[in-house]
């Protein structure tokens, strides 16, 4: 697994973030209630004890011949799944194609088209115990797939991202995940990030389209 990425521990000490409020370890009852509430919103939930088991499940979600895309995710990096995507074992990972494009306009067009991939994998920034899943990114290329673009949407989140309700989930994005991502973007790209597009997934009306892969250990921002 590649370790060429940044984790929360690289930035948390230098930032004013409320880890006690936004990076908790929920009890079993809270996890069970959250899973039930997410499933009531038309989203299938798979719970795994660790990243290795979640990674194996994610591999199984990529059919032969499918076009696959992802949003940047520290969680996916930490569990090694970004390496699986780059390997393109039987599927077409559009991220490899995008990275090979030098022209800015052509790359932007390719990223827009990738929003409608057969399978789009991304991580959530917050999970409300009431069942809403909340995510944000600067350009909108990732969360654009959440709402409608992708044929199949696979979202990944760890149980430390569970908060009490939707309002707190939005606060977690703005006050916790964003400062960490902003610091990461500054380190990697030489410029900070913004909460450009924020999406709240509150109900899925398309059967078997969206799933949440929930990992019962700490990962990501």
N, C-alpha and C positions, 0 to 999 in steps of 0.2 A: 504494500500500500504506500502510495506517495505521501510524504509528510511536508510537502512544499506548500503549506497554507498556514493561516493564522487562526488561533482559537480565542475564546473569551479571555483566557488567562494572559494572553499577550497584551491586553488593553485595559482590563477591568480596574486594576489598581490606579491607573491614571485618570479614570473617568468618575464622574459623580453619578453613579447608577445605584439603584436601590435593589441590591441582590436579594435581600431578605424578603422583599415584596414580590419580585418578579422572577426569581429563580428558586422556587420552592421544591420540596419533595413531598408530593401529595400522598395521602394514605390510600389504602386499597379501596375503601368505600368511595372516596372522591374520584378515583380513576374509573371505577365501575359506573358511577353516576354520569361521568363525562362521556364515556363510551356509549351508554344508553341514549343520552341526549343528542350526541352526534348522529347516531344511527336513526333516531327519530326524524332527522332532517334529510333522510334519503342518501346518506353517505355510509358506505360499508367500512367497518373498522377492523383492523388486524392488530393485535397487541403482541409484542415480542419482548422478551426479557433483556435482550442486548442487541447491539448493532450488528453482530455477525449473523444472527438469525434474521433480522430485518433485511440485511443485504441479500441474503439468499432468496427471500421472498421477492424483493425488488427485481432480481435477475429474472425470476419467473414471470414477471409482468411484461416482458419485452418479447413479443412474438417474432418469429422469423420473418424477415422482409419488412418489418414495420419501420416507419420513420419515427425517430425518438428524439426528443429535445428535453432540456432541463433548464431551470433557473439556477443562478449561482446559489450554492447552499453549503455552509460550513458543516452542517450535519452530514450531508452526503459525502463530503470530503473526509470527515472523521471516520465514518464507517467503511470507507474504501469504495463506495459505489461509483464515484466519479471515474475511477480506474476502469471499472466494468463498462461504463459508457464509452470511454475512449477506445476500448478494445474492439468495439463493434462486432461482437460475436454473433453473426447471423442477422443483425438488424442494421439500419442506417442511422448512425448518430449524427444529426444535423449540426451539432456543435463543432465537430471536426471540420465540416465544410465551411462553416462561418469563420472559423479561426484562420483558414487558409486564404481568405479574401483580403486583398490589400486596399481596394477602393472603398472609401467610406460610404458612398451612396449605395454601392452594390451590397456591402456588408449589412447596411441598415435594412435594405429590402429583403435580404436573406433572413434576417432576424425576425422581421414581420411575418414572413411566410412560415417560419418555424413555430410560430404561436399555434398554428393549426396542425401540428404533428399528430400522428396516430396515437402516440403516448407522450404525455408531458409529465415529467417528474420534478417536483419542487418541494421545498420545506415550508412549513408554516412559521410565522413569527409569534403567534399566540393562539391558545386554545381556550375558549371559555367553557367553564363547567356546564353552562347552559347550552352548549353545543355549537356555537358559532366558531368558524375557523377564520383567522385574520392574517393577512399577509400584505407586504408592501415591497416595492422596489423603485429605483430611481426612474428608469425609462418606461417601465410598464410592460416590457416584453415578457416577463414571467407571469405577473398576475393577469395579463391579458389572456393567457391560456386558461386561467381558472374559470373565468365567467362563462366562456362559450367556445373559445377557439379550439381547444384540444378535443379530439375524439374521446380519449381516455385520459383522465387526470388522476395522478398518483401523488398524494401529498404525504409528507413525512414530518413527524414531530415527536419530540421527547416529552416525557411526562412533566419535566420541570417547567414546561411552557404553559401548563394548565393554570389558569387564574379563575377568580370567582365568577365573573360575568363579562358581558360584551364590553362595557365601558372600561373595565380594567384591562381587557385584551387590547383595546386601542391604545390605552396608556402604556402598556408594555411595549408596543411597537414604537411609540414616539419617545419614551423615556428610557428604554432599556436596549431593545434590538437596534434602533437607529444609531445611537451614539457608538455602539460597538462596530456596526457596519461602516459608519462614517470614518472611524479610525482605521479600519481595515482598508477601505477604498483609498484613503490618503496614502497608506503605506504601499499598496499594490499599484495604484494607478497614478499617484501623484496629485490627486484631487479628491475632495471629500464627496460624500453622497448626499442625497436628499430623500425625504419621503415623497417621491414624485406621484406615485399611484398607490392607493391603499384599497384593498378589496376585502369585503366581509362575505364569506360564503355561508349563507344562512339556510338555504334549502336547495337540494338537487332534484330537479324534476325528471331528468333523463335516467332511466333505470340502468344500473351497472356502469355508470360513467365515472363516478368519483369514489375514491377510497382514501382513507387515512391510515397510514402505517404508524402506529404509536409504539415508541421504544421506551421501556421502563428503566431508563438510565439517562444521565445528563449528556446532552449534546447541543452544539450550535449556540446561536445567540438568542 
